[in-house]
Amino acid sequence: MKLPKYPLASDIDLTTFEFVSEGPKGLIRKLVQFTPTNLKGLFILAFGNKDHLTGDINDLVISNNGDSEKVLATVVATVLAFTDKHPDAWIYATGSTKARTRLYRMGIAKYVSEVTADLEILGEKNQEWETFKRDIDYDGFLVKRLKSK
């Protein structure tokens, strides 16, 4: 994506990323984590504010820091970095609420033509998977890095 992104810090395995959102609500620390599941090659993407007491992700808080496109571009950058190191990984993502899943869908839809050069994106509807389409109310998303040609 050709949008501005925040600088990222990550662990050595590129499974945890941290960045700072800057906006009218101040500086807000964000975390993105890729957690393996019991299915080989499948990871869960978790994203949200970093809890300043526990260091864990809070995926229920609403930041409204006026930088949602820059945050989205930064999260996409973490997916690309993660899949550079783990090229065969599938990444599952969904919002912590229906409203948040809808927000993610709208963000994906807005930039789908840019990201599909690098990523295959599937949408989950009624426990079925299909190639992502705009204006469909998906329950979750599955992303995989496309092989270089």
C-alpha positions as CSV (number, residue, x, y, z in Angstrom):
1,M,0.0,0.0,0.0
2,K,1.3,3.4,-0.8
3,L,-0.2,5.0,2.3
4,P,1.9,6.4,5.1
5,K,2.7,3.9,7.8
6,Y,4.0,4.1,11.3
7,P,7.5,2.9,12.1
8,L,7.4,-0.7,13.5
9,A,9.3,-2.6,16.2
10,S,9.1,-6.3,16.2
11,D,10.4,-9.4,18.0
12,I,13.0,-11.6,16.2
13,D,10.4,-14.1,14.9
14,L,8.3,-11.2,13.4
15,T,5.2,-12.5,15.4
16,T,4.7,-9.4,17.6
17,F,4.8,-5.9,16.3
18,E,4.4,-2.6,18.1
19,F,3.9,0.9,16.9
20,V,2.6,4.3,18.1
21,S,-0.6,5.9,16.8
22,E,-0.3,9.7,16.8
23,G,-3.4,11.9,16.7
24,P,-5.7,14.3,18.6
25,K,-6.0,11.7,21.5
26,G,-2.2,11.7,21.9
27,L,0.2,8.8,21.5
28,I,-1.4,5.4,21.7
29,R,0.7,2.3,21.7
30,K,-0.6,-0.5,19.4
31,L,0.2,-4.2,19.1
32,V,-0.2,-6.7,16.3
33,Q,0.4,-10.4,17.2
34,F,0.4,-13.5,15.0
35,T,-0.4,-16.5,17.1
36,P,-0.1,-20.1,15.8
37,T,-3.1,-22.4,16.1
38,N,-3.3,-26.1,16.3
39,L,-3.7,-26.2,12.5
40,K,-0.3,-26.3,10.8
41,G,0.4,-23.0,9.1
42,L,-2.6,-21.1,10.4
43,F,-2.1,-18.0,12.5
44,I,-4.5,-15.7,14.3
45,L,-3.9,-12.0,13.8
46,A,-4.7,-10.0,17.0
47,F,-4.6,-6.2,17.0
48,G,-5.4,-3.5,19.4
49,N,-4.1,-1.0,21.9
50,K,-1.3,-2.1,24.2
51,D,-2.5,-2.2,27.8
52,H,0.0,0.0,29.7
53,L,-0.3,-2.2,32.9
54,T,-0.2,-5.7,31.5
55,G,1.4,-5.3,28.1
56,D,-1.4,-7.3,26.5
57,I,-3.6,-6.3,23.6
58,N,-6.9,-4.6,24.4
59,D,-9.0,-5.2,21.3
60,L,-12.2,-3.6,22.7
61,V,-11.1,0.0,23.3
62,I,-12.0,2.5,20.6
63,S,-9.2,4.9,20.0
64,N,-10.7,7.4,17.5
65,N,-7.3,9.0,17.0
66,G,-8.0,10.2,13.5
67,D,-5.4,8.0,11.8
68,S,-7.3,4.9,10.9
69,E,-5.9,4.7,7.3
70,K,-2.3,5.0,8.6
71,V,-3.0,2.4,11.2
72,L,-4.6,0.0,8.6
73,A,-1.6,0.5,6.3
74,T,0.7,-0.3,9.2
75,V,-1.2,-3.5,10.1
76,V,-0.9,-4.5,6.4
77,A,2.8,-3.8,6.6
78,T,3.0,-6.3,9.6
79,V,1.2,-8.9,7.5
80,L,3.7,-8.5,4.7
81,A,6.7,-8.6,7.1
82,F,5.3,-11.7,8.8
83,T,4.6,-13.5,5.5
84,D,8.1,-12.6,4.3
85,K,9.4,-14.8,7.1
86,H,6.5,-17.3,7.1
87,P,5.6,-17.4,3.3
88,D,3.3,-20.4,3.6
89,A,1.3,-19.0,6.5
90,W,-2.5,-18.4,6.4
91,I,-3.6,-15.6,8.7
92,Y,-7.1,-15.5,10.2
93,A,-8.5,-12.1,11.3
94,T,-11.9,-11.0,12.7
95,G,-13.0,-8.1,14.8
96,S,-13.7,-8.4,18.5
97,T,-17.2,-7.2,17.8
98,K,-19.5,-7.2,14.7
99,A,-19.0,-3.5,14.3
100,R,-15.2,-3.9,14.3
101,T,-15.3,-6.7,11.8
102,R,-17.4,-4.4,9.6
103,L,-14.9,-1.7,10.0
104,Y,-12.1,-4.1,8.9
105,R,-14.2,-5.2,5.9
106,M,-14.6,-1.6,4.8
107,G,-10.9,-0.9,5.2
108,I,-10.0,-4.0,3.1
109,A,-12.6,-3.1,0.5
110,K,-11.2,0.4,0.1
111,Y,-7.7,-0.9,-0.7
112,V,-8.4,-4.4,-2.0
113,S,-7.1,-3.6,-5.5
114,E,-3.7,-2.5,-4.0
115,V,-3.2,-5.4,-1.6
116,T,-4.3,-8.3,-3.9
117,A,-1.1,-7.9,-5.9
118,D,0.6,-9.4,-2.8
119,L,-2.1,-11.1,-0.8
120,E,-4.9,-13.5,-1.4
121,I,-7.9,-12.5,0.7
122,L,-10.9,-14.7,1.5
123,G,-14.0,-13.8,3.4
124,E,-16.0,-16.1,5.7
125,K,-19.7,-16.1,5.4
126,N,-21.9,-18.8,7.0
127,Q,-18.9,-21.0,7.7
128,E,-18.0,-20.9,4.0
129,W,-15.0,-19.2,2.3
130,E,-15.0,-17.2,-0.8
131,T,-12.7,-14.7,-2.6
132,F,-13.2,-11.3,-0.8
133,K,-15.9,-9.2,-2.4
134,R,-16.9,-5.6,-1.5
135,D,-20.2,-5.0,0.4
136,I,-20.6,-8.5,1.8
137,D,-20.9,-8.7,5.6
138,Y,-18.2,-11.3,6.4
139,D,-17.6,-13.0,9.7
140,G,-13.9,-13.1,9.3
141,F,-11.0,-13.0,6.8
142,L,-8.3,-15.3,5.7
143,V,-5.1,-13.9,4.1
144,K,-2.2,-15.7,2.4
145,R,0.9,-14.2,0.7
146,L,0.9,-14.8,-3.0
147,K,4.0,-16.5,-4.4
148,S,6.3,-14.3,-6.4
149,K,6.1,-14.9,-10.2
